[in-house]
Amino acid sequence: MHAYSVIALLHAASAMTSTLPPTTTTVTPTTTPHILTSAEIVRRAPSKGSDRRPVVVLHGLLGQKRNFRSWCAALAEAVHHKRRIVTLDLRGHGDSPHGDLNYPSMAADVLATLESLKIQECCLVGHSMGGKVAMACALRAPALVKELCVLDMAPASYSTADGSNWKKNRELIDALANLDLDACSGDKKRADSLLARKVLDPSLRAFALTNLQLRDEQLSWQFDLDGIVRDLDNIATWPTLPGTYNGDTLFVKGQRSRYVRSIHLQEISSKFPRFTLQSIDDCGHWVHAEKPQETCDVVREFLDRDDVE
């Protein structure tokens, strides 16, 4: 694990800006925000220092709050200054309501939910799609989002041809959309076997299939698969959002992942000028799952830094 030389990478980025996919036009929420389902991680050990503002964790595409349960529990015990840790199910995922999947609307959900939880200030931690939601929240409500941590995601638009990992996401969603759950006869192992014809990575299949639920001997998806298929291009893009976030920001990338690269650093520094970038060695996109201890250590150091405002 190491911090990048940000200055050197910014010089590289300036020469490569023209290769970035274009951002979309400004999108505004079109529906009333949803109140999202939440869960709170309870710390067992007493605080070693003064308590600090809560940490709110947002999962990525096809994820849900329970994916972060063990990682958040470890983080809650590891921090020197005790923090309330809350996880949310984003719209269209887990137990939360469904709706249009675009970042302004998803950010509006998070902000409305934080208000309902009476959280007036927080550190937002977001992975992948959740990282984009967290960035959108910070730009929209910097007085609420006092600290920001983004796990393996950039404020960038991705495509299947840009050398990022997005092609695998597109292939996975296509495979899930074409999976005949009726043919599985309520058997999750049968679903895995059928999905394996299109998705070779067993860990990726296992992750997606955690969203299968069995009711009345019938399998169904817990996430809003139709909505994800419909709005996948929205999820891949980064909309044009006004403002600059001047709070402390930590970007954490997996060394083997292609979601945060030198071409993204100019946009990162433009929208989040007080950022630090750290890399987790020998790690892909799911940093919290592949290297949970190392990722926890990096985030803990950020949360426990001396100059928290």
KOLPAZA-616683 format. One record per residue (C-alpha): residue in one letter; y, z, x. Coordinates in steps of 0.001 Angstrom, whole numbers, plus 500000, padded with zeros to 6 digits. Example, Ala and Ser with C-alpha at 12.3 -4.5 7.8 and 13.67 -1.06 7.14 Angstrom:
2
+------+--------+--------+--------+
: type :     yy :     zz :     xx :
+------+--------+--------+--------+
:    a : 495500 : 507800 : 512300 :
:    s : 498940 : 507140 : 513670 :
+------+--------+--------+--------+
REM end
This chain:
309
+------+--------+--------+--------+
: type :     yy :     zz :     xx :
+------+--------+--------+--------+
:    m : 500000 : 500000 : 500000 :
:    h : 503378 : 499094 : 501388 :
:    a : 506922 : 498291 : 500434 :
:    y : 508032 : 494710 : 500843 :
:    s : 511006 : 493732 : 502951 :
:    v : 513177 : 492908 : 499971 :
:    i : 515947 : 491246 : 501968 :
:    a : 513547 : 488822 : 503644 :
:    l : 511924 : 487926 : 500348 :
:    l : 515277 : 487391 : 498690 :
:    h : 516148 : 484815 : 501336 :
:    a : 512866 : 483062 : 500571 :
:    a : 513548 : 483282 : 496872 :
:    s : 516946 : 481632 : 497103 :
:    a : 515347 : 478521 : 498544 :
:    m : 512738 : 478366 : 495801 :
:    t : 514741 : 479163 : 492669 :
:    s : 514557 : 475593 : 491407 :
:    t : 510764 : 475895 : 491040 :
:    l : 510979 : 478699 : 488499 :
:    p : 509946 : 477855 : 484934 :
:    p : 512998 : 477825 : 482666 :
:    t : 513666 : 480873 : 480531 :
:    t : 513889 : 480469 : 476801 :
:    t : 517030 : 480686 : 474745 :
:    t : 518169 : 484051 : 473483 :
:    v : 515895 : 485515 : 470802 :
:    t : 516955 : 488291 : 468445 :
:    p : 514704 : 490502 : 466319 :
:    t : 514138 : 488924 : 462911 :
:    t : 512360 : 491783 : 461145 :
:    t : 512805 : 495505 : 460637 :
:    p : 511363 : 497373 : 463642 :
:    h : 507925 : 498916 : 463290 :
:    i : 507191 : 502539 : 464106 :
:    l : 504344 : 502316 : 466587 :
:    t : 501336 : 504606 : 466881 :
:    s : 501552 : 507010 : 469790 :
:    a : 499530 : 509571 : 471703 :
:    e : 500678 : 512344 : 474010 :
:    i : 499021 : 513420 : 477253 :
:    v : 499016 : 517213 : 477677 :
:    r : 499355 : 518588 : 481192 :
:    r : 497130 : 521573 : 481933 :
:    a : 498720 : 522766 : 485181 :
:    p : 502071 : 524597 : 485183 :
:    s : 505091 : 522707 : 486486 :
:    k : 505820 : 523112 : 490201 :
:    g : 509484 : 522299 : 489657 :
:    s : 511983 : 521830 : 486872 :
:    d : 510823 : 519705 : 483928 :
:    r : 512111 : 516137 : 483778 :
:    r : 512561 : 513505 : 481077 :
:    p : 509472 : 512028 : 479348 :
:    v : 507447 : 509061 : 480592 :
:    v : 506508 : 506448 : 477990 :
:    v : 503706 : 504004 : 478902 :
:    l : 503284 : 500504 : 477420 :
:    h : 500045 : 498530 : 477746 :
:    g : 499625 : 494798 : 478313 :
:    l : 498251 : 491878 : 476305 :
:    l : 495004 : 492748 : 474462 :
:    g : 495389 : 496356 : 475582 :
:    q : 496047 : 499547 : 473682 :
:    k : 497236 : 503058 : 474405 :
:    r : 493748 : 504424 : 475041 :
:    n : 493365 : 502094 : 478062 :
:    f : 495848 : 504334 : 479900 :
:    r : 494436 : 507682 : 478774 :
:    s : 492691 : 508687 : 482009 :
:    w : 495379 : 507211 : 484270 :
:    c : 498143 : 509025 : 482384 :
:    a : 496148 : 512268 : 482478 :
:    a : 495898 : 511976 : 486267 :
:    l : 499618 : 511196 : 486533 :
:    a : 500517 : 514156 : 484304 :
:    e : 498652 : 516512 : 486643 :
:    a : 499914 : 514874 : 489841 :
:    v : 503680 : 514975 : 489318 :
:    h : 505560 : 517872 : 490898 :
:    h : 508083 : 518010 : 488061 :
:    k : 506342 : 518311 : 484699 :
:    r : 506975 : 515411 : 482329 :
:    r : 505911 : 514748 : 478772 :
:    i : 503794 : 511557 : 478852 :
:    v : 503498 : 509387 : 475747 :
:    t : 501511 : 506178 : 475272 :
:    l : 502200 : 503609 : 472553 :
:    d : 500277 : 500806 : 470861 :
:    l : 502583 : 497781 : 470858 :
:    r : 502857 : 495657 : 467709 :
:    g : 499785 : 493574 : 466991 :
:    h : 497655 : 495876 : 469151 :
:    g : 495625 : 499043 : 468660 :
:    d : 496586 : 500952 : 465524 :
:    s : 500147 : 499618 : 465260 :
:    p : 501405 : 497205 : 462579 :
:    h : 501321 : 493458 : 463114 :
:    g : 504301 : 491101 : 463258 :
:    d : 505962 : 488335 : 465246 :
:    l : 505292 : 488753 : 468957 :
:    n : 508519 : 488209 : 470863 :
:    y : 510157 : 490543 : 473338 :
:    p : 513363 : 491432 : 471450 :
:    s : 511334 : 492412 : 468374 :
:    m : 508749 : 494317 : 470417 :
:    a : 511510 : 496134 : 472289 :
:    a : 513151 : 497038 : 468979 :
:    d : 509835 : 498608 : 467883 :
:    v : 509678 : 500743 : 471012 :
:    l : 513274 : 501923 : 470709 :
:    a : 512833 : 502789 : 467019 :
:    t : 509637 : 504671 : 467835 :
:    l : 511313 : 506659 : 470625 :
:    e : 514038 : 507637 : 468173 :
:    s : 511389 : 508768 : 465662 :
:    l : 509778 : 510867 : 468431 :
:    k : 513204 : 512378 : 469207 :
:    i : 513100 : 511062 : 472770 :
:    q : 516716 : 510643 : 473857 :
:    e : 516047 : 509738 : 477510 :
:    c : 512891 : 508515 : 479207 :
:    c : 511242 : 506645 : 482026 :
:    l : 509525 : 503537 : 480666 :
:    v : 506352 : 502372 : 482412 :
:    g : 504973 : 498996 : 481330 :
:    h : 502055 : 496884 : 482522 :
:    s : 502019 : 493087 : 482209 :
:    m : 503284 : 492184 : 478713 :
:    g : 504240 : 495837 : 478341 :
:    g : 506293 : 495467 : 481506 :
:    k : 508327 : 492711 : 479874 :
:    v : 508808 : 494872 : 476792 :
:    a : 509937 : 497748 : 479026 :
:    m : 512437 : 495495 : 480844 :
:    a : 513817 : 494259 : 477518 :
:    c : 514220 : 497866 : 476353 :
:    a : 516042 : 498833 : 479549 :
:    l : 518476 : 495925 : 479252 :
:    r : 519145 : 496708 : 475603 :
:    a : 519320 : 500524 : 475778 :
:    p : 520069 : 501731 : 479324 :
:    a : 521367 : 505074 : 478031 :
:    l : 517872 : 505791 : 476677 :
:    v : 515818 : 504141 : 479431 :
:    k : 517070 : 506078 : 482445 :
:    e : 514232 : 504993 : 484754 :
:    l : 511992 : 501928 : 484724 :
:    c : 508603 : 501173 : 486257 :
:    v : 507038 : 497716 : 485874 :
:    l : 503385 : 497185 : 486816 :
:    d : 502561 : 493684 : 488066 :
:    m : 505033 : 491666 : 486030 :
:    a : 508346 : 489908 : 486655 :
:    p : 511209 : 488890 : 484361 :
:    a : 509859 : 485342 : 484454 :
:    s : 508231 : 482669 : 482333 :
:    y : 504674 : 481684 : 483210 :
:    s : 502579 : 478578 : 482585 :
:    t : 499010 : 477467 : 483182 :
:    a : 500164 : 475225 : 486043 :
:    d : 502486 : 477538 : 488005 :
:    g : 499901 : 479162 : 490263 :
:    s : 500100 : 482511 : 488461 :
:    n : 497242 : 484234 : 486653 :
:    w : 498450 : 482999 : 483265 :
:    k : 495858 : 480226 : 483089 :
:    k : 493090 : 482850 : 482843 :
:    n : 494921 : 484538 : 479978 :
:    r : 495219 : 481272 : 478081 :
:    e : 491518 : 480505 : 478638 :
:    l : 490534 : 483997 : 477477 :
:    i : 492597 : 483800 : 474281 :
:    d : 491185 : 480349 : 473514 :
:    a : 487654 : 481679 : 474016 :
:    l : 488300 : 484676 : 471753 :
:    a : 489765 : 482430 : 469053 :
:    n : 486630 : 480276 : 469130 :
:    l : 484153 : 483167 : 469169 :
:    d : 482162 : 483216 : 465926 :
:    l : 481926 : 486904 : 465067 :
:    d : 479796 : 486172 : 461995 :
:    a : 477142 : 484778 : 464312 :
:    c : 477014 : 488095 : 466165 :
:    s : 475510 : 489956 : 463166 :
:    g : 477390 : 493131 : 464033 :
:    d : 475991 : 493185 : 467598 :
:    k : 478574 : 493646 : 470370 :
:    k : 476046 : 492637 : 473021 :
:    r : 475569 : 489358 : 471172 :
:    a : 479350 : 488896 : 471173 :
:    d : 479431 : 489443 : 474920 :
:    s : 476613 : 486938 : 475414 :
:    l : 478425 : 484256 : 473392 :
:    l : 481753 : 484945 : 475099 :
:    a : 480091 : 484667 : 478523 :
:    r : 479653 : 480925 : 477945 :
:    k : 483428 : 480527 : 478320 :
:    v : 484548 : 483680 : 480167 :
:    l : 482543 : 484223 : 483345 :
:    d : 484257 : 487406 : 484535 :
:    p : 482260 : 490340 : 483062 :
:    s : 485108 : 492832 : 483563 :
:    l : 487524 : 490558 : 481680 :
:    r : 485017 : 490182 : 478834 :
:    a : 484453 : 493931 : 478713 :
:    f : 488198 : 494548 : 478534 :
:    a : 488667 : 492111 : 475646 :
:    l : 485611 : 493369 : 473774 :
:    t : 486901 : 496955 : 473737 :
:    n : 488991 : 495654 : 470832 :
:    l : 485937 : 494854 : 468706 :
:    q : 485383 : 497221 : 465799 :
:    l : 482312 : 497502 : 463593 :
:    r : 482876 : 498139 : 459889 :
:    d : 480302 : 497666 : 457157 :
:    e : 478028 : 495998 : 459741 :
:    q : 480697 : 493356 : 460429 :
:    l : 482598 : 492879 : 463676 :
:    s : 486356 : 492326 : 463626 :
:    w : 489213 : 492409 : 466094 :
:    q : 491481 : 495435 : 466238 :
:    f : 494323 : 493365 : 467662 :
:    d : 496096 : 490628 : 465728 :
:    l : 494274 : 487656 : 467245 :
:    d : 495873 : 485126 : 464883 :
:    g : 499321 : 486414 : 465802 :
:    i : 498542 : 486372 : 469520 :
:    v : 497310 : 482769 : 469300 :
:    r : 500399 : 481816 : 467287 :
:    d : 502878 : 483522 : 469616 :
:    l : 501166 : 483146 : 472990 :
:    d : 503955 : 480899 : 474277 :
:    n : 506466 : 483639 : 473389 :
:    i : 504391 : 486150 : 475340 :
:    a : 504280 : 483852 : 478375 :
:    t : 508041 : 483368 : 478476 :
:    w : 510929 : 485607 : 479435 :
:    p : 513846 : 485183 : 477036 :
:    t : 517485 : 485043 : 478045 :
:    l : 518670 : 488614 : 477585 :
:    p : 522235 : 489788 : 478202 :
:    g : 523254 : 492558 : 480551 :
:    t : 522164 : 494166 : 483789 :
:    y : 520121 : 497339 : 484114 :
:    n : 521575 : 499635 : 486762 :
:    g : 518980 : 502397 : 486575 :
:    d : 516396 : 503056 : 489271 :
:    t : 513563 : 500544 : 488904 :
:    l : 510147 : 500375 : 490554 :
:    f : 508131 : 497157 : 490557 :
:    v : 504468 : 497560 : 491545 :
:    k : 502407 : 494458 : 492276 :
:    g : 498764 : 493893 : 493031 :
:    q : 498450 : 492248 : 496437 :
:    r : 496047 : 489597 : 495119 :
:    s : 497945 : 489021 : 491873 :
:    r : 500313 : 486065 : 491452 :
:    y : 502581 : 487513 : 488776 :
:    v : 505231 : 488870 : 491160 :
:    r : 506148 : 486469 : 493957 :
:    s : 509091 : 485693 : 496198 :
:    i : 510405 : 483098 : 493718 :
:    h : 510929 : 485905 : 491188 :
:    l : 512988 : 488201 : 493378 :
:    q : 516350 : 486589 : 492768 :
:    e : 516022 : 487155 : 489013 :
:    i : 514709 : 490676 : 489595 :
:    s : 517667 : 491560 : 491808 :
:    s : 520092 : 489955 : 489356 :
:    k : 518905 : 491901 : 486288 :
:    f : 517619 : 495057 : 488025 :
:    p : 519743 : 495472 : 491180 :
:    r : 518523 : 499011 : 491974 :
:    f : 514895 : 497982 : 492358 :
:    t : 512141 : 498812 : 494809 :
:    l : 509030 : 496660 : 495158 :
:    q : 505697 : 498059 : 496292 :
:    s : 502330 : 496387 : 496680 :
:    i : 498862 : 497852 : 496148 :
:    d : 496502 : 496535 : 498833 :
:    d : 493401 : 494545 : 497877 :
:    c : 494245 : 494699 : 494185 :
:    g : 494641 : 492206 : 491359 :
:    h : 496649 : 492309 : 488146 :
:    w : 495169 : 495459 : 486569 :
:    v : 496541 : 497807 : 489210 :
:    h : 496040 : 500981 : 487146 :
:    a : 492368 : 500116 : 486522 :
:    e : 491424 : 498557 : 489869 :
:    k : 493218 : 501071 : 492086 :
:    p : 494083 : 503994 : 489792 :
:    q : 494655 : 506591 : 492513 :
:    e : 496835 : 504359 : 494676 :
:    t : 498880 : 503226 : 491665 :
:    c : 499228 : 506806 : 490466 :
:    d : 500461 : 507855 : 493918 :
:    v : 503154 : 505151 : 493969 :
:    v : 504396 : 505976 : 490472 :
:    r : 504262 : 509728 : 491166 :
:    e : 506449 : 509299 : 494253 :
:    f : 508956 : 507370 : 492144 :
:    l : 508986 : 510022 : 489407 :
:    d : 509293 : 512905 : 491879 :
:    r : 512039 : 511367 : 494046 :
:    d : 514883 : 513697 : 494947 :
:    d : 517793 : 511620 : 493654 :
:    v : 516791 : 511346 : 489986 :
:    e : 519941 : 510994 : 487897 :
+------+--------+--------+--------+
REM end
